[in-house]
């Protein structure tokens, strides 16, 4: 079984959700997120939906120091406040 990797990265215009290894077509794609947390939240939601369908999915954020795995727990603490 392959793992679906969802990548949140900044493309210069805003935060986008993509799959690693695919070019981001910024001209015809959806409008980028202005807030990093909103993009991460939506990516985590997509991963949960994929898991509900039986797929294995993980979310990564591209930072200046590379990719970092994002866990649902990281965001849930933020949502409580």
QUIKA-V407537 format. One record per residue. N is the residue number from 1. PSI is psi in whole degrees, -180 to 180 (999 if undefined). BURIAL is + if it has 24 or more other ideal C-beta (glycine too) atoms within 12 Angstrom, else -. D_CENTER is the distance of its C-alpha to the mean C-alpha in whole Angstrom. Layout:
# QUIKA-V407537
n=[N,N]
psi=[PSI,PSI]
burial=[BURIAL,BURIAL]
d_center=[D_CENTER,D_CENTER]
This chain:
# QUIKA-V407537
n=[1,2,3,4,5,6,7,8,9,10,11,12,13,14,15,16,17,18,19,20,21,22,23,24,25,26,27,28,29,30,31,32,33,34,35,36,37,38,39,40,41,42,43,44,45,46,47,48,49,50,51,52,53,54,55,56,57,58,59,60,61,62,63,64,65,66,67,68,69,70,71,72,73,74,75,76,77,78,79,80,81]
psi=[134,151,131,122,123,127,131,121,159,130,14,-29,-21,-175,133,155,129,177,138,141,-6,139,141,119,95,-16,-36,1,175,159,136,158,143,-27,130,-41,-35,-42,-43,-43,-45,-37,-40,-37,-45,-40,-40,-39,-40,-41,-37,-27,4,4,160,126,146,153,134,146,131,119,178,-23,14,-161,142,129,134,127,150,-36,-33,-39,-32,-36,-41,-38,-25,-27,999]
burial=[-,-,-,+,+,+,+,+,+,+,-,-,-,-,+,+,+,+,-,-,-,-,-,+,-,-,-,-,-,-,-,-,+,-,-,+,-,-,+,+,+,+,+,+,-,+,+,-,-,-,-,-,-,-,-,-,+,+,+,+,+,+,-,-,-,-,-,-,+,+,-,-,-,-,+,-,-,-,-,-,-]
d_center=[20,17,14,11,8,5,4,4,8,11,13,16,16,13,9,8,5,7,9,10,14,14,15,13,16,16,20,19,15,14,15,12,11,14,12,9,10,9,6,5,8,7,4,6,9,8,9,12,13,13,15,17,18,19,16,14,11,8,5,6,6,9,12,16,17,14,11,11,10,8,11,11,15,13,12,15,18,16,17,20,22]
